[in-house]
Amino acid sequence: MDAETENTAGWRGSRALWLDAARQAFVETGVDAVKIQPLAERLALSRTSFYWFFKDRAALLNALLEHWEETNTGALIDACDAYAETLSEAILNLISMFIAETDFDPRLDFSVRGWAAQSADVMTRVASADERRIAAI
């Protein structure tokens, strides 16, 4: 945990802190790594502090998917909606979103798609996000 996080998070951490740790574990190792006790150890927080922010692991996984939809799908849609005078500029807006990797996290996208191969519910959410992405493009 960095100094800024320590100064802005209470002794239980914060919802954002837990979610970021879950995202990191998920991207590094996969959905099976997103478990409460290992995340608590990673954050040097008690396991019980997790429950101030999430009902259970399923709620954390759902928040992880919501984060993916907001950031990755949101970034793609925003890039498609950005002002462009020509079709070429519009395409460059979209391409630059992938190159910059500031709003769109390709590792998170690949991880979610890998998870979708194991879960019908996640596959449904990915298909829905893909429909929104294609419509935006």
Residue pairs with C-beta under 8 A, 6 or more apart in sequence:
1 9
1 17
1 43
1 44
5 17
8 14
9 17
11 45
11 49
12 45
12 46
12 49
12 52
12 53
13 43
13 45
13 49
13 53
14 53
15 53
15 54
15 63
17 43
18 39
18 43
18 50
18 53
18 54
18 60
19 60
19 63
19 64
19 67
21 39
21 42
21 43
22 34
22 39
22 60
22 61
22 63
22 64
23 64
23 67
23 108
25 33
25 34
25 38
25 39
25 42
26 33
26 34
26 64
26 108
26 111
26 115
27 105
27 107
27 108
27 111
30 111
30 114
30 115
31 61
31 111
31 115
31 118
34 57
34 60
34 61
34 64
35 57
36 47
36 50
36 57
36 60
37 47
39 50
40 46
40 47
40 49
40 50
50 60
54 60
54 63
65 112
65 122
65 125
68 108
68 109
68 112
68 129
69 125
69 129
71 103
71 104
71 105
71 108
72 104
72 105
72 108
72 109
72 112
72 129
73 129
73 132
73 133
74 103
75 97
75 103
75 104
76 94
76 97
76 104
76 133
76 136
76 137
77 132
77 133
77 136
78 97
78 103
79 93
79 94
79 96
79 97
79 104
80 90
80 93
80 94
80 136
80 137
81 136
82 90
82 93
84 90
84 92
84 93
94 137
97 103
97 104
98 104
98 106
112 122
112 126
113 126
115 122
116 122
116 123
116 125
116 126
117 123
